[in-house]
Amino acid sequence: MLWLLIIVGVVVLAYVYRVQLLSKVLGQDQTRVRRMLERRKGDRR
């Protein structure tokens, strides 16, 4: 049960800090990553 809570916590933190994490992984500026995410969000509508 404790492992499940830890996994859920890590997933929530990764979602909250997705811009910072993606900018580090991709080596891009945070504003560029944010624009990319906003553009993809608009495509789903």
Order of alpha helices (4+ residues) and beta strands (2+ residues): alpha-alpha-alpha
